[in-house]
Amino acid sequence: MIHMDRIRLKSNDLQSAGYDESLQILEIQFCRGGIYQYFGVPKKIYDGLMKSVLSHGKYHDRYIKNRYRHEKI
């Protein structure tokens, strides 16, 4: 398990997100509790999450959720 620094998000669903480019691991902390790591996530997906014109939560639902292997930490 890798611990990484996360950036706080202005979102009703996602509290913060961090990314390790060398390992392609995206880490998301949810407002309702729980921190998840997603594996094999390309940097463009992380960049899209951070710059999303959708809400961060909707971006997660559309491009990340159920698309990458993940585990709760």
C-alpha positions as CSV (number, residue, x, y, z in Angstrom):
1,M,0.0,0.0,0.0
2,I,1.3,3.4,-1.0
3,H,0.4,6.6,0.9
4,M,0.3,9.7,-1.2
5,D,-0.5,13.3,-0.7
6,R,-3.9,14.3,-1.9
7,I,-5.3,17.6,-3.2
8,R,-8.5,18.8,-1.6
9,L,-11.4,19.0,-4.1
10,K,-14.5,21.2,-4.1
11,S,-17.0,18.4,-4.5
12,N,-20.0,17.0,-2.7
13,D,-18.8,13.5,-3.4
14,L,-15.0,13.5,-3.4
15,Q,-13.0,15.1,-0.6
16,S,-9.5,14.7,-2.1
17,A,-7.5,13.0,-4.8
18,G,-3.8,12.1,-5.3
19,Y,-1.9,10.4,-8.1
20,D,1.4,8.5,-8.4
21,E,2.4,8.7,-12.0
22,S,5.2,6.1,-11.9
23,L,2.8,3.5,-10.5
24,Q,-0.3,4.8,-12.2
25,I,-2.2,4.7,-8.9
26,L,-5.1,7.1,-8.3
27,E,-6.2,7.6,-4.7
28,I,-9.5,9.2,-3.9
29,Q,-11.0,10.0,-0.5
30,F,-14.8,10.2,-0.5
31,C,-16.8,12.7,1.6
32,R,-19.0,9.9,3.0
33,G,-15.9,8.0,4.2
34,G,-13.5,5.7,2.6
35,I,-10.2,6.0,0.7
36,Y,-9.8,4.0,-2.4
37,Q,-6.8,3.3,-4.7
38,Y,-7.4,2.7,-8.4
39,F,-4.7,0.8,-10.3
40,G,-3.5,1.2,-13.9
41,V,-5.0,4.7,-14.2
42,P,-3.4,6.8,-17.0
43,K,-2.3,10.3,-16.1
44,K,-4.8,11.8,-18.6
45,I,-7.6,10.3,-16.5
46,Y,-6.2,11.9,-13.3
47,D,-5.7,15.2,-15.2
48,G,-9.3,15.0,-16.4
49,L,-10.6,14.5,-12.9
50,M,-8.7,17.5,-11.6
51,K,-9.7,19.8,-14.5
52,S,-13.2,18.4,-15.0
53,V,-15.9,20.8,-16.2
54,L,-18.3,18.2,-15.0
55,S,-18.5,17.8,-11.2
56,H,-15.6,15.7,-9.8
57,G,-18.2,13.1,-8.7
58,K,-19.7,12.8,-12.2
59,Y,-16.3,12.5,-13.8
60,H,-15.5,9.7,-11.3
61,D,-18.7,7.9,-12.1
62,R,-18.2,8.2,-15.9
63,Y,-14.5,7.6,-16.3
64,I,-13.1,5.8,-13.2
65,K,-15.8,3.9,-11.3
66,N,-16.0,0.2,-12.4
67,R,-13.3,0.7,-15.0
68,Y,-10.1,0.1,-12.9
69,R,-9.2,-2.5,-10.3
70,H,-9.4,-0.8,-6.9
71,E,-9.2,-1.5,-3.3
72,K,-10.4,0.3,-0.1
73,I,-7.5,1.3,2.1
